[in-house]
Amino acid sequence: MLEKIIKIVSDVLREQVDISTLREQLPQWDSLKMLQIVMALDEEGISLPIEKVPDIHSVQDIVTLSAGR
């Protein structure tokens, strides 16, 4: 699942990311891109608790939240 999440986030942001990538490192990772990431993940069967989306600050946060579902 980790590889799938990394690929989706990389595709949406059009930048190679890894587990340690932080939102603050990528200026294009704004709130709109975050929504696009959430929707792309959902299309692949990976859901995140919508109320936790504002707390996502890294790829690691996405992995952690997806594992908790």
MIFI-977074 format. One record per residue: residue in three letters; x negated, y, z negated of N, C-alpha, C, O in turn; residue number from 0. Coordinates in Angstrom, 3 decimals. Layout:
BEGIN
<r res="ALA" n_x="X" n_y="Y" n_z="Z" ca_x="X" ca_y="Y" ca_z="Z" c_x="X" c_y="Y" c_z="Z" o_x="X" o_y="Y" o_z="Z" n="NUM"/>
...
END
This chain:
BEGIN
<r res="MET" n_x="-0.822" n_y="-1.193" n_z="0.000" ca_x="0.000" ca_y="0.000" ca_z="0.000" c_x="-0.870" c_y="1.261" c_z="0.000" o_x="-0.498" o_y="2.272" o_z="0.597" n="0"/>
<r res="LEU" n_x="-2.011" n_y="1.204" n_z="-0.660" ca_x="-2.903" ca_y="2.358" ca_z="-0.711" c_x="-3.302" c_y="2.809" c_z="0.689" o_x="-3.269" o_y="4.001" o_z="0.996" n="1"/>
<r res="GLU" n_x="-3.675" n_y="1.863" n_z="1.530" ca_x="-4.095" ca_y="2.199" ca_z="2.891" c_x="-2.950" c_y="2.854" c_z="3.674" o_x="-3.170" o_y="3.791" o_z="4.441" n="2"/>
<r res="LYS" n_x="-1.727" n_y="2.351" n_z="3.470" ca_x="-0.569" ca_y="2.902" ca_z="4.166" c_x="-0.305" c_y="4.343" c_z="3.727" o_x="-0.023" o_y="5.206" o_z="4.558" n="3"/>
<r res="ILE" n_x="-0.397" n_y="4.598" n_z="2.427" ca_x="-0.183" ca_y="5.949" ca_z="1.899" c_x="-1.244" c_y="6.900" c_z="2.442" o_x="-0.924" o_y="8.009" o_z="2.872" n="4"/>
<r res="ILE" n_x="-2.495" n_y="6.475" n_z="2.425" ca_x="-3.580" ca_y="7.317" ca_z="2.927" c_x="-3.377" c_y="7.625" c_z="4.408" o_x="-3.597" o_y="8.756" o_z="4.840" n="5"/>
<r res="LYS" n_x="-2.962" n_y="6.638" n_z="5.180" ca_x="-2.734" ca_y="6.858" ca_z="6.607" c_x="-1.598" c_y="7.852" c_z="6.831" o_x="-1.718" o_y="8.752" o_z="7.662" n="6"/>
<r res="ILE" n_x="-0.503" n_y="7.700" n_z="6.101" ca_x="0.644" ca_y="8.600" ca_z="6.255" c_x="0.257" c_y="10.034" c_z="5.892" o_x="0.547" o_y="10.968" o_z="6.641" n="7"/>
<r res="VAL" n_x="-0.393" n_y="10.203" n_z="4.754" ca_x="-0.791" ca_y="11.547" ca_z="4.325" c_x="-1.771" c_y="12.145" c_z="5.337" o_x="-1.654" o_y="13.318" o_z="5.692" n="8"/>
<r res="SER" n_x="-2.723" n_y="11.355" n_z="5.796" ca_x="-3.683" ca_y="11.826" ca_z="6.801" c_x="-2.979" c_y="12.245" c_z="8.087" o_x="-3.297" o_y="13.283" o_z="8.666" n="9"/>
<r res="ASP" n_x="-2.021" n_y="11.432" n_z="8.530" ca_x="-1.290" ca_y="11.743" ca_z="9.761" c_x="-0.492" c_y="13.036" c_z="9.636" o_x="-0.505" o_y="13.864" o_z="10.547" n="10"/>
<r res="VAL" n_x="0.200" n_y="13.212" n_z="8.518" ca_x="1.018" ca_y="14.415" ca_z="8.324" c_x="0.134" c_y="15.661" c_z="8.235" o_x="0.455" o_y="16.701" o_z="8.811" n="11"/>
<r res="LEU" n_x="-0.977" n_y="15.546" n_z="7.510" ca_x="-1.848" ca_y="16.701" ca_z="7.315" c_x="-2.825" c_y="16.914" c_z="8.467" o_x="-3.474" o_y="17.956" o_z="8.559" n="12"/>
<r res="ARG" n_x="-2.921" n_y="15.916" n_z="9.342" ca_x="-3.889" ca_y="15.950" ca_z="10.451" c_x="-5.300" c_y="16.185" c_z="9.947" o_x="-6.068" o_y="16.969" o_z="10.503" n="13"/>
<r res="GLU" n_x="-5.612" n_y="15.472" n_z="8.868" ca_x="-6.923" ca_y="15.563" ca_z="8.225" c_x="-7.141" c_y="14.245" c_z="7.494" o_x="-6.226" o_y="13.714" o_z="6.864" n="14"/>
<r res="GLN" n_x="-8.353" n_y="13.725" n_z="7.584" ca_x="-8.636" ca_y="12.475" ca_z="6.873" c_x="-8.666" c_y="12.743" c_z="5.376" o_x="-9.362" o_y="13.644" o_z="4.907" n="15"/>
<r res="VAL" n_x="-7.902" n_y="11.948" n_z="4.634" ca_x="-7.881" ca_y="12.064" ca_z="3.178" c_x="-8.284" c_y="10.729" c_z="2.572" o_x="-8.342" o_y="9.709" o_z="3.259" n="16"/>
<r res="ASP" n_x="-8.560" n_y="10.752" n_z="1.285" ca_x="-8.798" ca_y="9.519" ca_z="0.544" c_x="-8.111" c_y="9.644" c_z="-0.814" o_x="-7.434" o_y="10.635" o_z="-1.086" n="17"/>
<r res="ILE" n_x="-8.288" n_y="8.657" n_z="-1.640" ca_x="-7.590" ca_y="8.603" ca_z="-2.926" c_x="-7.906" c_y="9.817" c_z="-3.808" o_x="-7.090" o_y="10.205" o_z="-4.644" n="18"/>
<r res="SER" n_x="-9.074" n_y="10.409" n_z="-3.625" ca_x="-9.483" ca_y="11.517" ca_z="-4.494" c_x="-9.157" c_y="12.900" c_z="-3.930" o_x="-9.485" o_y="13.907" o_z="-4.556" n="19"/>
<r res="THR" n_x="-8.519" n_y="12.969" n_z="-2.762" ca_x="-8.204" ca_y="14.262" ca_z="-2.150" c_x="-7.168" c_y="15.024" c_z="-2.980" o_x="-6.139" o_y="14.478" o_z="-3.378" n="20"/>
<r res="LEU" n_x="-7.469" n_y="16.291" n_z="-3.227" ca_x="-6.581" ca_y="17.176" ca_z="-3.993" c_x="-5.878" c_y="18.143" c_z="-3.049" o_x="-6.432" o_y="18.543" o_z="-2.025" n="21"/>
<r res="ARG" n_x="-4.646" n_y="18.514" n_z="-3.407" ca_x="-3.896" ca_y="19.490" ca_z="-2.595" c_x="-4.675" c_y="20.783" c_z="-2.434" o_x="-4.691" o_y="21.372" o_z="-1.353" n="22"/>
<r res="GLU" n_x="-5.314" n_y="21.223" n_z="-3.496" ca_x="-6.024" ca_y="22.505" ca_z="-3.461" c_x="-7.211" c_y="22.504" c_z="-2.496" o_x="-7.711" o_y="23.566" o_z="-2.125" n="23"/>
<r res="GLN" n_x="-7.656" n_y="21.324" n_z="-2.094" ca_x="-8.770" ca_y="21.230" ca_z="-1.136" c_x="-8.324" c_y="21.483" c_z="0.305" o_x="-9.144" o_y="21.803" o_z="1.166" n="24"/>
<r res="LEU" n_x="-7.034" n_y="21.339" n_z="0.561" ca_x="-6.518" ca_y="21.439" ca_z="1.927" c_x="-5.461" c_y="22.536" c_z="2.014" o_x="-4.338" o_y="22.342" o_z="1.550" n="25"/>
<r res="PRO" n_x="-5.796" n_y="23.670" n_z="2.594" ca_x="-4.836" ca_y="24.780" ca_z="2.662" c_x="-3.553" c_y="24.428" c_z="3.418" o_x="-2.501" o_y="25.012" o_z="3.158" n="26"/>
<r res="GLN" n_x="-3.636" n_y="23.478" n_z="4.349" ca_x="-2.430" ca_y="23.106" ca_z="5.102" c_x="-1.464" c_y="22.259" c_z="4.267" o_x="-0.319" o_y="22.060" o_z="4.674" n="27"/>
<r res="TRP" n_x="-1.904" n_y="21.757" n_z="3.108" ca_x="-1.042" ca_y="20.924" ca_z="2.268" c_x="-0.178" c_y="21.847" c_z="1.403" o_x="-0.401" o_y="21.986" o_z="0.200" n="28"/>
<r res="ASP" n_x="0.797" n_y="22.462" n_z="2.035" ca_x="1.712" ca_y="23.367" ca_z="1.341" c_x="3.012" c_y="22.628" c_z="1.011" o_x="3.096" o_y="21.410" o_z="1.172" n="29"/>
<r res="SER" n_x="4.007" n_y="23.358" n_z="0.557" ca_x="5.262" ca_y="22.719" ca_z="0.141" c_x="5.988" c_y="22.068" c_z="1.323" o_x="6.607" o_y="21.017" o_z="1.160" n="30"/>
<r res="LEU" n_x="5.919" n_y="22.673" n_z="2.499" ca_x="6.549" ca_y="22.077" ca_z="3.670" c_x="5.872" c_y="20.757" c_z="4.038" o_x="6.550" o_y="19.771" o_z="4.329" n="31"/>
<r res="LYS" n_x="4.551" n_y="20.737" n_z="4.025" ca_x="3.824" ca_y="19.494" ca_z="4.315" c_x="4.119" c_y="18.437" c_z="3.250" o_x="4.186" o_y="17.245" o_z="3.551" n="32"/>
<r res="MET" n_x="4.295" n_y="18.880" n_z="2.006" ca_x="4.621" ca_y="17.923" ca_z="0.945" c_x="5.955" c_y="17.249" c_z="1.241" o_x="6.092" o_y="16.037" o_z="1.074" n="33"/>
<r res="LEU" n_x="6.936" n_y="18.029" n_z="1.678" ca_x="8.233" ca_y="17.455" ca_z="2.051" c_x="8.089" c_y="16.492" c_z="3.228" o_x="8.717" o_y="15.434" o_z="3.248" n="34"/>
<r res="GLN" n_x="7.271" n_y="16.858" n_z="4.198" ca_x="7.046" ca_y="15.980" ca_z="5.345" c_x="6.372" c_y="14.682" c_z="4.918" o_x="6.685" o_y="13.618" o_z="5.452" n="35"/>
<r res="ILE" n_x="5.457" n_y="14.759" n_z="3.967" ca_x="4.804" ca_y="13.556" ca_z="3.438" c_x="5.839" c_y="12.669" c_z="2.745" o_x="5.882" o_y="11.461" o_z="2.977" n="36"/>
<r res="VAL" n_x="6.663" n_y="13.267" n_z="1.902" ca_x="7.693" ca_y="12.496" ca_z="1.183" c_x="8.637" c_y="11.809" c_z="2.174" o_x="8.987" o_y="10.644" o_z="1.990" n="37"/>
<r res="MET" n_x="9.045" n_y="12.522" n_z="3.215" ca_x="9.958" ca_y="11.941" ca_z="4.202" c_x="9.273" c_y="10.828" c_z="4.996" o_x="9.880" o_y="9.791" o_z="5.261" n="38"/>
<r res="ALA" n_x="8.014" n_y="11.038" n_z="5.374" ca_x="7.273" ca_y="10.015" ca_z="6.122" c_x="7.070" c_y="8.764" c_z="5.264" o_x="7.174" o_y="7.644" o_z="5.764" n="39"/>
<r res="LEU" n_x="6.783" n_y="8.953" n_z="3.993" ca_x="6.638" ca_y="7.813" ca_z="3.085" c_x="7.961" c_y="7.061" c_z="2.975" o_x="7.996" o_y="5.831" o_z="3.029" n="40"/>
<r res="ASP" n_x="9.040" n_y="7.810" n_z="2.822" ca_x="10.363" ca_y="7.193" ca_z="2.690" c_x="10.719" c_y="6.374" c_z="3.934" o_x="11.301" o_y="5.295" o_z="3.821" n="41"/>
<r res="GLU" n_x="10.373" n_y="6.879" n_z="5.105" ca_x="10.630" ca_y="6.142" ca_z="6.346" c_x="9.888" c_y="4.812" c_z="6.383" o_x="10.311" o_y="3.876" o_z="7.062" n="42"/>
<r res="GLU" n_x="8.787" n_y="4.733" n_z="5.653" ca_x="7.994" ca_y="3.504" ca_z="5.594" c_x="8.344" c_y="2.655" c_z="4.371" o_x="7.657" o_y="1.680" o_z="4.066" n="43"/>
<r res="GLY" n_x="9.421" n_y="3.036" n_z="3.671" ca_x="9.872" ca_y="2.250" ca_z="2.528" c_x="9.158" c_y="2.553" c_z="1.227" o_x="9.244" o_y="1.782" o_z="0.271" n="44"/>
<r res="ILE" n_x="8.454" n_y="3.673" n_z="1.187" ca_x="7.742" ca_y="4.078" ca_z="-0.031" c_x="8.473" c_y="5.290" c_z="-0.593" o_x="8.440" o_y="6.375" o_z="-0.014" n="45"/>
<r res="SER" n_x="9.126" n_y="5.092" n_z="-1.716" ca_x="9.902" ca_y="6.201" ca_z="-2.284" c_x="9.199" c_y="6.793" c_z="-3.492" o_x="8.516" o_y="6.106" o_z="-4.251" n="46"/>
<r res="LEU" n_x="9.395" n_y="8.085" n_z="-3.636" ca_x="8.866" ca_y="8.824" ca_z="-4.777" c_x="10.034" c_y="9.450" c_z="-5.520" o_x="11.018" o_y="9.847" o_z="-4.894" n="47"/>
<r res="PRO" n_x="9.947" n_y="9.547" n_z="-6.842" ca_x="11.021" ca_y="10.233" ca_z="-7.574" c_x="11.003" c_y="11.721" c_z="-7.213" o_x="10.029" o_y="12.423" o_z="-7.488" n="48"/>
<r res="ILE" n_x="12.077" n_y="12.186" n_z="-6.602" ca_x="12.124" ca_y="13.555" ca_z="-6.074" c_x="11.859" c_y="14.597" c_z="-7.160" o_x="11.297" o_y="15.656" o_z="-6.880" n="49"/>
<r res="GLU" n_x="12.257" n_y="14.307" n_z="-8.379" ca_x="12.039" ca_y="15.269" ca_z="-9.461" c_x="10.557" c_y="15.392" c_z="-9.837" o_x="10.167" o_y="16.349" o_z="-10.505" n="50"/>
<r res="LYS" n_x="9.738" n_y="14.434" n_z="-9.413" ca_x="8.305" ca_y="14.460" ca_z="-9.712" c_x="7.469" c_y="15.097" c_z="-8.594" o_x="6.277" o_y="15.339" o_z="-8.783" n="51"/>
<r res="VAL" n_x="8.072" n_y="15.369" n_z="-7.443" ca_x="7.329" ca_y="15.915" ca_z="-6.300" c_x="6.570" c_y="17.194" c_z="-6.664" o_x="5.427" o_y="17.347" o_z="-6.235" n="52"/>
<r res="PRO" n_x="7.152" n_y="18.117" n_z="-7.436" ca_x="6.379" ca_y="19.322" ca_z="-7.789" c_x="5.114" c_y="19.021" c_z="-8.611" o_x="4.212" o_y="19.855" o_z="-8.697" n="53"/>
<r res="ASP" n_x="5.059" n_y="17.837" n_z="-9.206" ca_x="3.903" ca_y="17.461" ca_z="-10.031" c_x="2.798" c_y="16.787" c_z="-9.230" o_x="1.768" o_y="16.414" o_z="-9.792" n="54"/>
<r res="ILE" n_x="2.998" n_y="16.625" n_z="-7.926" ca_x="1.994" ca_y="15.955" ca_z="-7.099" c_x="0.904" c_y="16.952" c_z="-6.720" o_x="1.163" o_y="17.976" o_z="-6.088" n="55"/>
<r res="HIS" n_x="-0.327" n_y="16.622" n_z="-7.124" ca_x="-1.471" ca_y="17.489" ca_z="-6.849" c_x="-2.597" c_y="16.753" c_z="-6.129" o_x="-3.649" o_y="17.329" o_z="-5.854" n="56"/>
<r res="SER" n_x="-2.366" n_y="15.464" n_z="-5.823" ca_x="-3.422" ca_y="14.685" ca_z="-5.182" c_x="-2.830" c_y="13.442" c_z="-4.524" o_x="-1.677" o_y="13.078" o_z="-4.755" n="57"/>
<r res="VAL" n_x="-3.647" n_y="12.810" n_z="-3.707" ca_x="-3.243" ca_y="11.524" ca_z="-3.137" c_x="-3.073" c_y="10.508" c_z="-4.264" o_x="-2.171" o_y="9.672" o_z="-4.214" n="58"/>
<r res="GLN" n_x="-3.920" n_y="10.574" n_z="-5.261" ca_x="-3.806" ca_y="9.663" ca_z="-6.409" c_x="-2.441" c_y="9.801" c_z="-7.071" o_x="-1.849" o_y="8.795" o_z="-7.461" n="59"/>
<r res="ASP" n_x="-1.933" n_y="11.008" n_z="-7.205" ca_x="-0.597" ca_y="11.216" ca_z="-7.789" c_x="0.480" c_y="10.506" c_z="-6.968" o_x="1.399" o_y="9.909" o_z="-7.528" n="60"/>
<r res="ILE" n_x="0.363" n_y="10.571" n_z="-5.649" ca_x="1.332" ca_y="9.896" ca_z="-4.787" c_x="1.270" c_y="8.391" c_z="-5.018" o_x="2.305" o_y="7.739" o_z="-5.156" n="61"/>
<r res="VAL" n_x="0.067" n_y="7.844" n_z="-5.061" ca_x="-0.101" ca_y="6.396" ca_z="-5.275" c_x="0.487" c_y="5.996" c_z="-6.629" o_x="1.203" o_y="5.000" o_z="-6.727" n="62"/>
<r res="THR" n_x="0.189" n_y="6.760" n_z="-7.651" ca_x="0.674" ca_y="6.455" ca_z="-9.006" c_x="2.191" c_y="6.502" c_z="-9.066" o_x="2.818" o_y="5.605" o_z="-9.631" n="63"/>
<r res="LEU" n_x="2.788" n_y="7.542" n_z="-8.486" ca_x="4.252" ca_y="7.667" ca_z="-8.507" c_x="4.935" c_y="6.593" c_z="-7.679" o_x="6.005" o_y="6.112" o_z="-8.052" n="64"/>
<r res="SER" n_x="4.334" n_y="6.211" n_z="-6.565" ca_x="4.953" ca_y="5.172" ca_z="-5.726" c_x="4.883" c_y="3.817" c_z="-6.407" o_x="5.771" o_y="2.985" o_z="-6.218" n="65"/>
<r res="ALA" n_x="3.858" n_y="3.585" n_z="-7.184" ca_x="3.711" ca_y="2.299" ca_z="-7.883" c_x="4.708" c_y="2.184" c_z="-9.036" o_x="5.070" o_y="1.083" o_z="-9.449" n="66"/>
<r res="GLY" n_x="5.145" n_y="3.335" n_z="-9.548" ca_x="6.081" ca_y="3.332" ca_z="-10.669" c_x="7.520" c_y="3.105" c_z="-10.270" o_x="8.390" o_y="3.038" o_z="-11.138" n="67"/>
<r res="ARG" n_x="7.803" n_y="2.984" n_z="-8.964" ca_x="9.182" ca_y="2.821" ca_z="-8.489" c_x="9.528" c_y="1.378" c_z="-8.368" o_x="10.647" o_y="1.042" o_z="-7.982" n="68"/>
END
